[in-house]
């Protein structure tokens, strides 16, 4: 998931990996189960602007949090 986010991909995240503790609901879209995932896939396939905006915001936040400077500090 880190590689996907770091490369600017739109990501739907399974709640079980607890990334929601790092990123809020506006940054990373989480799903609870298969039906929730299908619902969100269908929504975001129809809403390219929202999908791209979320991917860009998540990319920027990820690179800000996990920049080499921050990691080295």
Secondary structure, DSSP 8 states (H G I E B T S, - for coil): -HHHHHTT---EEEGGG-GGGTS-TTTSEEE-SHHHHHHHHHHHHH-HHHHHHHHHHHHHHHHHHT-HHHHH-
